[in-house]
């Protein structure tokens, strides 16, 4: 069989979905890291007033985390923390966190999900906002980790003179992280059924 015979999913059989799952799994495993690298590279180019572009910012964030002996989860979280900027600028933290959730520990997921609000500590007050908006999470067990992430791996990662590592240095780490079994209940490492339940 080269492809299924139907055009409506309701007409598929168990054999059809087993056939499709094999193709999906192989393709997803082969293409996941290259696709993530391509998403990062979308951030390359415009500096938007900063001294470096958002791609270099992402690499610098990950480089600093790596050189500080952070966990693999946090290093790759740092690398991808702003990857949602190009697709969801008003919700970029949630986009990055959703991509990472099946593969990283709970703390890293929470840190990436909330870093946008916590990063506001450094500039919201200059724009008429509340720099302490993050305090709504003051009692959360990951509050300090998120504040630390923004201090060490976000707000200070706009330095054009910092010796930032190239993306090639992070690809083996990405392959290790995204090669893990999914932590999301009921979802295999690459599970076609997860996507098939979406409209």
Z-matrix of the N, CA and C atoms (Angstrom, degrees):
N
C 1 1.458
C 2 1.528 1 108.77
N 3 1.330 2 117.12 1 125.95
C 4 1.463 3 121.67 2 177.01
C 5 1.521 4 111.93 3 -88.50
N 6 1.326 5 115.18 4 -31.38
C 7 1.459 6 120.67 5 178.29
C 8 1.519 7 108.22 6 -159.67
N 9 1.300 8 116.69 7 165.70
C 10 1.461 9 120.19 8 178.44
C 11 1.517 10 109.56 9 -70.85
N 12 1.320 11 115.47 10 159.53
C 13 1.462 12 120.11 11 -175.30
C 14 1.525 13 113.24 12 -90.87
N 15 1.332 14 117.08 13 -9.81
C 16 1.463 15 120.27 14 -172.61
C 17 1.527 16 112.36 15 -103.84
N 18 1.330 17 113.73 16 165.02
C 19 1.467 18 120.58 17 177.17
C 20 1.528 19 111.47 18 -118.96
N 21 1.337 20 116.30 19 -1.61
C 22 1.467 21 121.84 20 177.67
C 23 1.521 22 107.88 21 -125.96
N 24 1.283 23 117.00 22 128.27
C 25 1.467 24 120.98 23 -174.66
C 26 1.519 25 112.76 24 -59.30
N 27 1.324 26 117.03 25 -30.56
C 28 1.462 27 119.25 26 -179.14
C 29 1.524 28 112.38 27 -64.32
N 30 1.327 29 117.46 28 -15.46
C 31 1.459 30 121.05 29 179.70
C 32 1.524 31 113.07 30 -91.02
N 33 1.339 32 118.19 31 -2.17
C 34 1.461 33 121.27 32 -177.17
C 35 1.519 34 113.17 33 -74.89
N 36 1.327 35 114.91 34 155.16
C 37 1.459 36 121.89 35 178.04
C 38 1.527 37 109.51 36 -109.07
N 39 1.321 38 116.18 37 170.19
C 40 1.465 39 121.27 38 175.98
C 41 1.524 40 109.96 39 -56.11
N 42 1.332 41 116.98 40 -42.86
C 43 1.463 42 121.03 41 179.70
C 44 1.528 43 111.32 42 -63.04
N 45 1.319 44 116.20 43 -39.75
C 46 1.466 45 119.87 44 177.96
C 47 1.530 46 110.71 45 -59.71
N 48 1.334 47 116.10 46 -45.14
C 49 1.454 48 119.30 47 -176.17
C 50 1.524 49 112.27 48 -73.12
N 51 1.313 50 117.28 49 -30.61
C 52 1.466 51 119.85 50 172.55
C 53 1.528 52 110.19 51 -65.63
N 54 1.313 53 116.47 52 -41.22
C 55 1.469 54 122.37 53 177.95
C 56 1.534 55 109.85 54 -62.23
N 57 1.326 56 116.43 55 -47.67
C 58 1.458 57 120.81 56 -179.45
C 59 1.527 58 111.53 57 -65.24
N 60 1.324 59 116.74 58 -39.37
C 61 1.465 60 120.27 59 -178.63
C 62 1.520 61 111.28 60 -60.80
N 63 1.320 62 116.55 61 -38.59
C 64 1.463 63 120.06 62 178.12
C 65 1.512 64 111.79 63 -61.91
N 66 1.326 65 116.35 64 -45.54
C 67 1.475 66 120.49 65 178.18
C 68 1.530 67 111.14 66 -64.15
N 69 1.322 68 115.63 67 -44.27
C 70 1.466 69 120.55 68 -177.67
C 71 1.523 70 111.26 69 -63.45
N 72 1.335 71 115.66 70 -46.17
C 73 1.463 72 120.11 71 -177.53
C 74 1.524 73 110.73 72 -61.59
N 75 1.317 74 116.76 73 -47.83
C 76 1.469 75 120.26 74 -179.29
C 77 1.524 76 110.80 75 -61.76
N 78 1.322 77 116.53 76 -46.98
C 79 1.461 78 120.47 77 -179.57
C 80 1.531 79 110.99 78 -62.45
N 81 1.328 80 116.64 79 -46.14
C 82 1.461 81 120.43 80 -177.03
C 83 1.514 82 111.69 81 -63.66
N 84 1.319 83 117.07 82 -43.21
C 85 1.457 84 119.96 83 179.76
C 86 1.519 85 111.12 84 -63.72
N 87 1.321 86 116.33 85 -38.85
C 88 1.468 87 119.72 86 -178.80
C 89 1.521 88 112.76 87 -74.17
N 90 1.316 89 117.34 88 -30.50
C 91 1.465 90 120.56 89 -169.63
C 92 1.521 91 115.28 90 -106.24
N 93 1.335 92 118.52 91 -10.17
C 94 1.464 93 119.63 92 -173.06
C 95 1.526 94 112.46 93 -59.95
N 96 1.324 95 117.46 94 -54.32
C 97 1.467 96 119.39 95 -177.74
C 98 1.528 97 111.23 96 -65.42
N 99 1.343 98 119.94 97 -46.22
C 100 1.470 99 117.79 98 175.95
C 101 1.531 100 113.25 99 -57.63
N 102 1.326 101 117.34 100 -36.81
C 103 1.466 102 119.77 101 178.24
C 104 1.528 103 111.23 102 -66.10
N 105 1.331 104 117.07 103 -39.01
C 106 1.461 105 120.23 104 178.13
C 107 1.528 106 111.09 105 -67.04
N 108 1.320 107 116.57 106 -38.76
C 109 1.468 108 120.02 107 176.31
C 110 1.528 109 109.67 108 -62.47
N 111 1.333 110 116.54 109 -42.45
C 112 1.469 111 119.82 110 178.18
C 113 1.528 112 111.47 111 -62.29
N 114 1.341 113 116.88 112 -38.38
C 115 1.469 114 119.68 113 176.83
C 116 1.517 115 110.96 114 -63.22
N 117 1.329 116 115.94 115 -41.73
C 118 1.465 117 119.06 116 177.03
C 119 1.520 118 111.22 117 -60.86
N 120 1.327 119 116.01 118 -41.04
C 121 1.463 120 119.80 119 -175.77
C 122 1.524 121 112.68 120 -69.98
N 123 1.326 122 116.94 121 -15.07
C 124 1.465 123 120.02 122 173.29
C 125 1.530 124 109.67 123 -63.43
N 126 1.338 125 116.52 124 -25.54
C 127 1.466 126 121.39 125 -179.27
C 128 1.528 127 112.23 126 -80.61
N 129 1.325 128 116.73 127 -5.04
C 130 1.460 129 121.46 128 -178.03
C 131 1.525 130 110.54 129 -78.62
N 132 1.321 131 116.35 130 140.84
C 133 1.466 132 119.95 131 174.52
C 134 1.502 133 113.06 132 121.70
N 135 1.341 134 117.26 133 -97.40
C 136 1.466 135 118.39 134 -174.51
C 137 1.525 136 111.90 135 -64.62
N 138 1.319 137 114.81 136 134.64
C 139 1.470 138 119.98 137 179.63
C 140 1.526 139 112.04 138 -89.48
N 141 1.311 140 117.02 139 -16.47
C 142 1.460 141 122.41 140 175.71
C 143 1.529 142 112.50 141 54.02
N 144 1.332 143 115.54 142 32.86
C 145 1.454 144 120.64 143 177.61
C 146 1.512 145 114.49 144 96.04
N 147 1.322 146 117.55 145 -15.97
C 148 1.467 147 120.72 146 176.28
C 149 1.526 148 109.01 147 -79.88
N 150 1.333 149 117.61 148 173.49
C 151 1.457 150 120.86 149 178.30
C 152 1.533 151 112.67 150 -84.49
N 153 1.326 152 116.86 151 -14.70
C 154 1.470 153 121.60 152 175.38
C 155 1.523 154 108.22 153 -136.09
N 156 1.336 155 116.34 154 162.25
C 157 1.463 156 119.16 155 177.56
C 158 1.533 157 110.33 156 -82.14
N 159 1.319 158 115.94 157 173.43
C 160 1.465 159 120.62 158 -175.60
C 161 1.525 160 112.21 159 -71.23
N 162 1.325 161 117.29 160 -23.92
C 163 1.469 162 120.96 161 174.91
C 164 1.520 163 109.74 162 -66.34
N 165 1.335 164 116.67 163 -48.36
C 166 1.465 165 120.08 164 177.26
C 167 1.532 166 110.97 165 -64.89
N 168 1.311 167 117.20 166 -35.68
C 169 1.468 168 121.41 167 175.65
C 170 1.533 169 110.31 168 -58.90
N 171 1.321 170 116.34 169 -44.15
C 172 1.466 171 121.14 170 -179.76
C 173 1.524 172 110.88 171 -65.01
N 174 1.329 173 116.61 172 -45.20
C 175 1.467 174 120.63 173 178.13
C 176 1.527 175 110.97 174 -63.50
N 177 1.327 176 116.36 175 -39.76
C 178 1.455 177 120.08 176 -179.81
C 179 1.529 178 110.78 177 -66.40
N 180 1.301 179 116.67 178 -40.08
C 181 1.458 180 121.14 179 177.75
C 182 1.533 181 110.32 180 -59.85
N 183 1.318 182 116.31 181 -48.31
C 184 1.466 183 120.79 182 179.93
C 185 1.522 184 111.63 183 -66.48
N 186 1.325 185 117.08 184 -38.57
C 187 1.469 186 120.97 185 179.11
C 188 1.518 187 110.53 186 -61.67
N 189 1.324 188 116.65 187 -45.88
C 190 1.466 189 120.06 188 179.85
C 191 1.531 190 110.59 189 -63.15
N 192 1.334 191 117.26 190 -41.19
C 193 1.469 192 120.26 191 178.89
C 194 1.532 193 110.96 192 -64.42
N 195 1.321 194 116.04 193 -42.29
C 196 1.468 195 120.19 194 179.06
C 197 1.526 196 110.58 195 -62.86
N 198 1.304 197 116.78 196 -46.76
C 199 1.468 198 120.76 197 -178.31
C 200 1.530 199 112.51 198 -68.58
N 201 1.328 200 115.73 199 -15.26
C 202 1.462 201 120.17 200 177.33
C 203 1.531 202 111.23 201 -97.63
N 204 1.354 203 115.33 202 12.24
C 205 1.472 204 121.89 203 177.41
C 206 1.522 205 113.61 204 59.40
N 207 1.327 206 116.41 205 36.17
C 208 1.463 207 119.50 206 174.75
C 209 1.532 208 109.80 207 -72.68
N 210 1.308 209 116.39 208 166.18
C 211 1.460 210 121.53 209 178.66
C 212 1.525 211 110.62 210 -64.60
N 213 1.321 212 114.98 211 158.25
C 214 1.465 213 119.59 212 175.27
C 215 1.523 214 110.20 213 -55.64
N 216 1.318 215 116.91 214 -41.17
C 217 1.463 216 120.89 215 -179.55
C 218 1.524 217 111.10 216 -56.75
N 219 1.338 218 116.34 217 -47.07
C 220 1.463 219 119.07 218 -176.66
C 221 1.525 220 111.98 219 -73.48
N 222 1.327 221 117.59 220 -34.25
C 223 1.469 222 120.04 221 177.84
C 224 1.526 223 110.18 222 -61.28
N 225 1.328 224 116.87 223 -48.07
C 226 1.466 225 119.44 224 -179.87
C 227 1.524 226 110.52 225 -73.14
N 228 1.318 227 117.48 226 -31.72
C 229 1.466 228 119.73 227 172.35
C 230 1.515 229 110.86 228 -59.97
N 231 1.329 230 116.26 229 -42.56
C 232 1.468 231 120.69 230 177.59
C 233 1.521 232 110.87 231 -63.58
N 234 1.319 233 116.13 232 -41.45
C 235 1.463 234 120.17 233 179.48
C 236 1.527 235 111.55 234 -60.46
N 237 1.318 236 116.69 235 -39.30
C 238 1.464 237 121.02 236 -172.06
C 239 1.530 238 113.73 237 -104.30
N 240 1.332 239 118.07 238 7.01
C 241 1.466 240 119.17 239 -170.82
C 242 1.525 241 113.41 240 -61.80
N 243 1.325 242 118.46 241 -28.69
C 244 1.465 243 121.03 242 -179.73
C 245 1.529 244 113.34 243 -109.42
N 246 1.326 245 117.58 244 14.25
C 247 1.462 246 119.90 245 -174.53
C 248 1.535 247 111.95 246 -62.60
N 249 1.325 248 117.13 247 -22.12
C 250 1.458 249 120.62 248 179.26
C 251 1.517 250 114.54 249 -79.25
N 252 1.329 251 117.38 250 -6.55
C 253 1.472 252 121.02 251 -176.37
C 254 1.522 253 113.58 252 -52.58
N 255 1.324 254 116.33 253 -42.86
C 256 1.464 255 119.78 254 -174.18
C 257 1.523 256 112.55 255 -73.76
N 258 1.338 257 117.09 256 -28.84
C 259 1.464 258 120.11 257 -176.28
C 260 1.520 259 113.34 258 -100.51
N 261 1.328 260 116.63 259 -30.59
C 262 1.466 261 120.76 260 -174.38
C 263 1.520 262 109.58 261 -143.62
N 264 1.339 263 117.67 262 68.48
C 265 1.464 264 119.83 263 -175.19
C 266 1.527 265 114.00 264 -59.95
N 267 1.317 266 117.72 265 -28.47
C 268 1.463 267 120.07 266 -179.93
C 269 1.522 268 112.42 267 -85.16
N 270 1.335 269 116.98 268 -6.63
C 271 1.461 270 121.11 269 -174.49
C 272 1.523 271 110.20 270 -145.59
N 273 1.332 272 116.69 271 32.76
C 274 1.461 273 119.42 272 -169.99
C 275 1.518 274 113.23 273 -66.53
N 276 1.320 275 117.77 274 -31.42
C 277 1.463 276 120.23 275 179.97
C 278 1.524 277 111.19 276 -63.65
N 279 1.328 278 116.51 277 -43.79
C 280 1.460 279 120.82 278 -179.41
C 281 1.520 280 111.47 279 -65.66
N 282 1.338 281 116.98 280 -36.64
C 283 1.468 282 120.53 281 179.24
C 284 1.523 283 110.26 282 -63.71
N 285 1.323 284 116.98 283 -49.40
C 286 1.465 285 120.60 284 179.44
C 287 1.525 286 110.89 285 -61.35
N 288 1.321 287 116.45 286 -42.73
C 289 1.464 288 120.44 287 -178.93
C 290 1.521 289 111.36 288 -63.57
N 291 1.337 290 117.05 289 -40.05
C 292 1.460 291 120.29 290 179.65
C 293 1.524 292 111.36 291 -64.01
N 294 1.334 293 117.20 292 -37.73
C 295 1.459 294 120.85 293 178.64
C 296 1.523 295 111.12 294 -66.28
N 297 1.323 296 116.79 295 -35.55
C 298 1.459 297 121.88 296 -176.00
C 299 1.526 298 113.39 297 -85.43
N 300 1.314 299 118.06 298 -24.70
C 301 1.467 300 122.65 299 -169.14
C 302 1.529 301 114.92 300 -49.01
N 303 1.332 302 120.39 301 -44.29
C 304 1.463 303 117.74 302 -177.61
C 305 1.525 304 114.68 303 -68.20
N 306 1.325 305 118.03 304 -13.24
C 307 1.459 306 120.38 305 -168.52
C 308 1.522 307 115.27 306 -118.62
N 309 1.313 308 118.45 307 -16.32
C 310 1.469 309 120.85 308 -174.92
C 311 1.526 310 110.66 309 -113.29
N 312 1.329 311 115.24 310 163.95
C 313 1.457 312 120.58 311 178.74
C 314 1.536 313 110.25 312 -68.26
N 315 1.322 314 114.92 313 165.05
C 316 1.471 315 120.90 314 -175.88
C 317 1.528 316 111.98 315 -60.15
N 318 1.326 317 116.74 316 -39.92
C 319 1.456 318 119.14 317 -178.67
C 320 1.526 319 111.63 318 -63.29
N 321 1.328 320 117.04 319 -47.69
C 322 1.469 321 119.80 320 179.62
C 323 1.520 322 110.74 321 -61.24
N 324 1.321 323 116.93 322 -43.26
C 325 1.465 324 119.97 323 178.43
C 326 1.524 325 110.47 324 -57.67
N 327 1.334 326 117.28 325 -46.93
C 328 1.466 327 121.28 326 -178.00
C 329 1.525 328 110.77 327 -64.78
N 330 1.314 329 116.23 328 -42.49
C 331 1.470 330 120.87 329 -179.91
C 332 1.525 331 110.57 330 -59.58
N 333 1.332 332 117.08 331 -47.80
C 334 1.469 333 120.14 332 -178.69
C 335 1.526 334 110.07 333 -67.51
N 336 1.314 335 117.31 334 -38.18
C 337 1.470 336 120.64 335 -179.34
C 338 1.526 337 112.41 336 -63.46
N 339 1.329 338 117.33 337 -31.00
C 340 1.462 339 120.58 338 -174.23
C 341 1.523 340 114.27 339 -111.53
N 342 1.327 341 117.69 340 4.14
C 343 1.466 342 118.34 341 -173.66
C 344 1.535 343 112.48 342 -64.39
N 345 1.317 344 117.89 343 -29.14
C 346 1.466 345 119.89 344 179.94
C 347 1.521 346 112.13 345 -61.08
N 348 1.334 347 116.15 346 -44.55
C 349 1.457 348 120.81 347 177.36
C 350 1.532 349 110.91 348 -66.98
N 351 1.315 350 116.34 349 -44.04
C 352 1.466 351 120.45 350 -177.95
C 353 1.532 352 111.54 351 -67.71
N 354 1.322 353 116.39 352 -33.62
C 355 1.469 354 120.42 353 177.84
C 356 1.530 355 110.20 354 -63.88
N 357 1.326 356 115.73 355 -26.53
C 358 1.458 357 120.32 356 178.70
C 359 1.514 358 114.18 357 -60.08
N 360 1.331 359 116.77 358 -18.64
C 361 1.464 360 120.43 359 176.34
C 362 1.524 361 111.46 360 -55.15
N 363 1.331 362 116.67 361 -28.43
C 364 1.457 363 120.96 362 -175.14
C 365 1.528 364 113.88 363 -89.30
N 366 1.340 365 117.57 364 -11.32
C 367 1.468 366 116.26 365 -176.79
C 368 1.528 367 116.16 366 -150.11
N 369 1.318 368 120.26 367 -14.86
C 370 1.461 369 120.13 368 -176.12
C 371 1.531 370 111.86 369 -54.05
N 372 1.336 371 117.52 370 -39.07
C 373 1.469 372 121.26 371 -175.81
C 374 1.522 373 111.99 372 -67.44
N 375 1.330 374 117.08 373 -21.51
C 376 1.465 375 120.04 374 176.78
C 377 1.536 376 111.92 375 -79.17
N 378 1.314 377 115.98 376 -10.54
C 379 1.462 378 120.78 377 -177.08
C 380 1.522 379 111.50 378 -119.12
N 381 1.323 380 116.01 379 19.88
C 382 1.460 381 120.14 380 177.21
C 383 1.508 382 114.05 381 84.46
N 384 1.326 383 117.74 382 8.47
C 385 1.460 384 121.62 383 -179.46
C 386 1.516 385 112.14 384 -102.42
N 387 1.313 386 114.17 385 -176.36
C 388 1.457 387 121.75 386 -178.00
C 389 1.525 388 109.64 387 -101.68
N 390 1.316 389 117.03 388 108.12
C 391 1.463 390 120.48 389 -179.00
C 392 1.522 391 111.62 390 -64.53
N 393 1.324 392 117.17 391 -21.09
C 394 1.462 393 121.32 392 -179.16
C 395 1.527 394 112.46 393 -96.47
N 396 1.312 395 116.94 394 20.66
C 397 1.457 396 120.21 395 176.63
C 398 1.517 397 112.83 396 -56.81
N 399 1.321 398 115.66 397 -27.76
C 400 1.468 399 120.09 398 179.17
C 401 1.523 400 112.22 399 -63.49
N 402 1.346 401 116.83 400 -18.10
C 403 1.464 402 119.89 401 -176.05
C 404 1.519 403 113.13 402 -65.71
N 405 1.322 404 117.10 403 -12.14
C 406 1.463 405 119.43 404 174.11
C 407 1.528 406 110.39 405 -60.07
N 408 1.329 407 116.28 406 -21.93
C 409 1.462 408 121.90 407 178.51
C 410 1.531 409 112.17 408 -105.74
N 411 1.328 410 117.86 409 20.31
C 412 1.467 411 121.86 410 -173.54
C 413 1.523 412 113.36 411 -55.04
N 414 1.315 413 117.80 412 -31.77
C 415 1.465 414 121.00 413 -177.57
C 416 1.526 415 112.99 414 -93.43
N 417 1.325 416 117.29 415 1.88
C 418 1.460 417 119.67 416 -178.56
C 419 1.521 418 110.18 417 -74.86
N 420 1.332 419 117.74 418 140.27
C 421 1.471 420 119.48 419 -177.85
C 422 1.530 421 114.60 420 -63.08
N 423 1.341 422 118.25 421 -19.10
C 424 1.460 423 120.57 422 -179.67
C 425 1.533 424 113.37 423 -102.88
N 426 1.337 425 116.28 424 9.12
C 427 1.463 426 120.05 425 -179.67
C 428 1.530 427 111.04 426 -55.64
N 429 1.309 428 116.78 427 -52.13
C 430 1.468 429 120.37 428 -176.68
C 431 1.520 430 111.67 429 -63.15
N 432 1.324 431 117.26 430 -37.36
C 433 1.470 432 120.71 431 179.25
C 434 1.520 433 110.96 432 -64.31
N 435 1.318 434 117.06 433 -38.56
C 436 1.463 435 120.35 434 -179.78
C 437 1.526 436 110.54 435 -71.83
N 438 1.334 437 116.62 436 -41.28
C 439 1.463 438 119.86 437 177.01
C 440 1.531 439 110.39 438 -62.14
N 441 1.320 440 116.18 439 -40.32
C 442 1.463 441 121.22 440 178.68
C 443 1.529 442 110.89 441 -65.79
N 444 1.334 443 117.11 442 -42.16
C 445 1.462 444 120.92 443 178.38
C 446 1.530 445 110.10 444 -57.59
N 447 1.320 446 116.62 445 -47.69
C 448 1.464 447 119.46 446 -177.79
C 449 1.521 448 111.68 447 -66.26
N 450 1.329 449 116.52 448 -36.09
C 451 1.464 450 119.81 449 179.64
C 452 1.532 451 111.99 450 -68.77
N 453 1.338 452 116.53 451 -43.92
C 454 1.467 453 120.64 452 -171.76
C 455 1.521 454 114.73 453 -95.29
N 456 1.359 455 116.94 454 -24.98
C 457 1.462 456 119.13 455 -170.49
C 458 1.524 457 114.44 456 -131.37
N 459 1.329 458 117.09 457 15.29
C 460 1.460 459 118.48 458 178.07
C 461 1.522 460 110.84 459 -138.66
N 462 1.326 461 118.90 460 -67.59
C 463 1.463 462 121.78 461 -173.35
C 464 1.530 463 113.46 462 -61.83
N 465 1.313 464 117.28 463 -22.03
C 466 1.463 465 121.75 464 -176.75
C 467 1.527 466 113.36 465 -104.64
N 468 1.302 467 117.72 466 10.43
C 469 1.474 468 121.85 467 -172.59
C 470 1.530 469 112.75 468 -105.06
N 471 1.331 470 115.00 469 48.39
C 472 1.469 471 121.36 470 178.94
C 473 1.531 472 110.80 471 -127.37
N 474 1.324 473 115.81 472 29.40
C 475 1.461 474 122.19 473 -172.04
C 476 1.534 475 110.78 474 -97.41
N 477 1.327 476 118.58 475 112.46
C 478 1.472 477 120.22 476 -178.61
C 479 1.523 478 112.87 477 -68.37
N 480 1.320 479 118.00 478 -15.09
C 481 1.465 480 121.35 479 -178.52
C 482 1.529 481 113.17 480 -97.96
N 483 1.320 482 116.82 481 -3.18
C 484 1.465 483 119.01 482 179.53
C 485 1.531 484 109.50 483 -72.42
N 486 1.340 485 118.75 484 135.21
C 487 1.471 486 120.97 485 -178.91
C 488 1.534 487 111.71 486 -76.10
N 489 1.300 488 115.15 487 83.15
C 490 1.464 489 122.97 488 -174.96
C 491 1.527 490 110.61 489 -80.69
N 492 1.324 491 116.38 490 138.24
C 493 1.458 492 121.60 491 177.65
C 494 1.526 493 110.53 492 -74.93
N 495 1.332 494 118.17 493 151.17
C 496 1.467 495 121.29 494 177.65
C 497 1.526 496 111.13 495 -78.43
N 498 1.308 497 116.33 496 162.89
C 499 1.466 498 121.96 497 -179.09
C 500 1.518 499 111.51 498 -57.96
N 501 1.315 500 118.04 499 -32.27
C 502 1.466 501 121.20 500 -178.13
C 503 1.526 502 112.10 501 -58.64
N 504 1.324 503 117.21 502 -30.17
C 505 1.457 504 120.35 503 179.11
C 506 1.530 505 112.41 504 -70.14
N 507 1.321 506 116.20 505 -22.26
C 508 1.461 507 119.66 506 -177.16
C 509 1.528 508 113.18 507 -96.78
N 510 1.314 509 117.98 508 -14.34
C 511 1.463 510 119.66 509 -176.15
C 512 1.527 511 112.47 510 -60.39
N 513 1.350 512 120.77 511 -45.79
C 514 1.471 513 118.17 512 176.87
C 515 1.524 514 113.08 513 -59.54
N 516 1.320 515 117.12 514 -34.74
C 517 1.468 516 120.75 515 177.57
C 518 1.525 517 110.49 516 -68.24
N 519 1.325 518 116.53 517 -39.79
C 520 1.465 519 119.92 518 176.89
C 521 1.524 520 110.36 519 -63.62
N 522 1.316 521 116.38 520 -42.01
C 523 1.466 522 120.16 521 179.42
C 524 1.520 523 111.00 522 -62.10
N 525 1.331 524 116.81 523 -38.82
C 526 1.468 525 120.14 524 177.54
C 527 1.523 526 110.83 525 -65.97
N 528 1.317 527 116.86 526 -48.25
C 529 1.459 528 120.08 527 -176.93
C 530 1.523 529 111.91 528 -64.79
N 531 1.331 530 116.60 529 -48.72
C 532 1.461 531 119.47 530 -176.23
C 533 1.526 532 112.70 531 -80.86
N 534 1.320 533 116.84 532 -1.63
C 535 1.451 534 121.19 533 171.98
C 536 1.520 535 112.60 534 -89.28
N 537 1.325 536 116.86 535 -3.86
C 538 1.462 537 121.49 536 178.92
C 539 1.523 538 111.28 537 -68.83
N 540 1.304 539 113.99 538 158.45
C 541 1.462 540 119.34 539 171.23
C 542 1.524 541 108.42 540 -70.72
N 543 1.298 542 115.88 541 140.62
C 544 1.460 543 120.87 542 -178.55
C 545 1.521 544 111.62 543 -60.61
N 546 1.337 545 115.97 544 139.92
C 547 1.453 546 122.45 545 175.24
C 548 1.528 547 111.77 546 -90.12
N 549 1.327 548 116.82 547 -8.51
C 550 1.459 549 120.53 548 -179.03
C 551 1.531 550 108.18 549 -78.10
N 552 1.329 551 118.16 550 122.70
C 553 1.476 552 120.57 551 -176.53
C 554 1.517 553 112.85 552 -55.15
N 555 1.320 554 114.58 553 133.77
C 556 1.457 555 120.58 554 175.51
C 557 1.510 556 114.96 555 81.23
N 558 1.323 557 117.35 556 4.16
C 559 1.456 558 119.93 557 -179.42
C 560 1.524 559 108.74 558 -119.69
N 561 1.322 560 115.64 559 123.81
C 562 1.460 561 121.20 560 178.55
C 563 1.523 562 109.24 561 -71.41
N 564 1.350 563 119.12 562 172.46
C 565 1.461 564 120.32 563 -179.88
C 566 1.521 565 112.35 564 -48.25
N 567 1.308 566 117.40 565 -47.37
C 568 1.463 567 122.08 566 171.00
C 569 1.518 568 104.18 567 -132.42
N 570 1.299 569 117.49 568 104.65
C 571 1.454 570 121.10 569 -172.96
C 572 1.516 571 110.55 570 -118.54
N 573 1.301 572 114.67 571 109.63
C 574 1.460 573 120.15 572 -178.88
C 575 1.516 574 112.16 573 -59.24
N 576 1.329 575 117.27 574 -33.23
C 577 1.454 576 119.09 575 -175.85
C 578 1.516 577 112.34 576 -64.85
N 579 1.346 578 117.34 577 -23.94
C 580 1.463 579 119.09 578 178.73
C 581 1.510 580 110.50 579 -62.42
N 582 1.335 581 117.56 580 -42.51
C 583 1.447 582 121.48 581 -179.96
C 584 1.510 583 112.66 582 -77.74
N 585 1.318 584 117.06 583 -28.02
C 586 1.452 585 119.52 584 -175.43
C 587 1.512 586 112.91 585 -73.52
N 588 1.332 587 117.12 586 -12.53
C 589 1.468 588 119.00 587 177.49
C 590 1.519 589 111.17 588 -91.99
N 591 1.303 590 117.37 589 -0.20
C 592 1.455 591 121.70 590 176.34
C 593 1.518 592 107.73 591 -89.19
N 594 1.321 593 117.39 592 144.10
C 595 1.473 594 120.85 593 -178.18
C 596 1.516 595 112.42 594 -50.17
